[in-house]
Amino acid sequence: MKIVTVIGARPQFIKAATVSRELRNYDDIEEIILHTGQHYDKNISDIFFEELNIPAPKYNLNVGSGAHGVQTAKMLSKIEDVLLEEKPDCVLVYGDTNSTTAGAMAAVKLHIPVAHVEAGLRSFNRQMPEEINRIVTDAISDLLLAPTNNAVEQLKTEGRKDYTYFVGDVMYDSVLYYKGLIEKRGKPDLIKGIDSFYLCTIHRAENTDNEENLKSILSALSQADKTIVLPLHPRTKHIIKKLGIKTADNIHIEEPVGYFDMLSLLAYSDKMITDSGGVQKEAYFLQKPCVTLRNETEWIETLDNGWNQLCGANLELILDALDYEPGMQTNLGEFGDGNAARKTIDLIKEKYFKK
């Protein structure tokens, strides 16, 4: 059996690493990795392949950045060429990026089955490009692999019940797998000498491309009662510099970090402040309270007992959330039993293996 895995962005590298590691236990499956090049900076692309031991992509399309339509069109054309050459039994896509949608569209137009990992998520905010990508990909995929029961129920309401399976969250698999290694690594050099801090990431266009939102967030960070460790996406750093925004002394801007360092920083932090979907979950898995710089989340499970609080770019809400401490533990069972990757592969084999 031949599977083409389409990936292109940081969260997809993490998910694919988990499934690819499991795939290597199956002698009857050949996986071909296709990297669209959506994320191409070494610190947010190459380092993840190296750290997570993902097999080198057979194809790297080097698409790079660009307007959504232009980027997606380039991917669609180039992915189609690869699929015509490889003739896989199934195309595997992850998450909600332009790479996800392009991979699914290229496959379905060639009548190749598509399996979508992390299906059924909805923020119900169609201003988010990711939301459109999710809806389109789920609508055209043949196998919908849901990370939570809430995602399963959403797909049922959209008439996709017969294609939907609950497997759990592959990112939960990943955190469980690497947690021991992270503990052995000890405190990252980046925070040696810092006893207490909040970890922060900012990258979504709704915050970075809106000057008022960005200034409000940075103002809230400057008023926080602890040091802020902020590994900053290159694009966000460029915007801050372009706008001439001066950050406060308590905000430590750092280069982007790899997956292991990010988990280590999160494990040692007091709280997480982010506009990332995946990081909200990682905080929940490690029982770290999260302040989300958005007005909605796809991961509604993380809102239980106040572990994750939605603040948008509102300065007062952010500061109030930093003062809040959840009173109960997180409910990790909502994300499966840590075997999502194996269940994903078994379902793909059951559906598409040509005997």
C-alpha positions, 0 to 999 in steps of 0.5 A: 500500500502506498500513502502520500502524506502532504504537510507544509507547516509546523503543527503538521510536522508534529502530527505527521511525525507521530503517524510516520513513526507508527507507519514504520511498524507496517511492512506493507505500507510505503509512505511518501512525504510531500512537503509543500514548503509553506513553512520554509524558515529553518527554525520553523521547518527544517528543525522539526524534521531533524528533531522529530526524526521525520523521514526526509520528504521525497518531494519539496515543492518550495512554494513559500509564502504568498497570497492565499489564492496564489499559494494554494494554486501553486500547491494544487498544481504541483501536488497534482503532478506528484500524485500522477507520478506516484499513483498512491492508494490514499492521500493523508492530510493534516489540520487546516492549512492551505497545504491541507486543502490543496492536498485534498483537492488535488487528490479528490480530483484524481479520484484518490481517497483522502484521509483527514487527520484532525477533522471536524474542528470548527471555530465558527469564524469564517474570517479565519482562513483555517476555518475555510480550509477545515470546512472544504477539506472535511467536505471532500475527504473520504475518511474523517479522523476526529480528535474529539467526540465534539468533532465527531458530533459536528461532522454528524450535523454536517451529514458526514456521519458515515465517513467519521471515526473518533481516533483521538488526538495525535498531538496528545500521542506526541506529548505522551511519547516525548514527555519523558525525554523533555523531563530528562533534558532539564531546564532549557538554556533560554530560561536559566536564571529565570525562576518564574515566567509566562510563555507567549506566542503570537502569530495569527494575522488577526493580531499581527496585522491589526496594529491596535490588537498587537499594541493592546496585547504587548501592553498587557504583556508589559503589565504582567506580574512575571517575565514574558518569554516570547519566541517570536515568529519572524513575520511578527518580529518584522511587523513590530519593528516596522511599526516602531513598537518598543517592548517592555523590559519584562518581555524577552523576545527570542528566536523561534524554538523547536518542538522539544524546546517549546514543550520544555519551556511550556513545562517550566512556565507558569502559564501559556499566552497564545493565539495558536490552536495547537499550543492551547492543547499542549498547555492543556495536556501539560496542565498549564493554564492558557490565556488565548489571544482569540475570541473563539477556539476550535478546542472547546474541551480546553475551556473546561474548568477555566484551563483555557480562557478566551481574551482576544486582544482585550488588555483587561481580559488578558490581565484578569486571566493571568490572575486566574487559577483553575481549581480542577485537573484537566480531563485528558480522556477527551483527547483519546487514549494516546493511540490515535496514530495506530488507530488512524493507520488501521482505519486507512488500511481497512478502507484502502488496502488493496489485497 
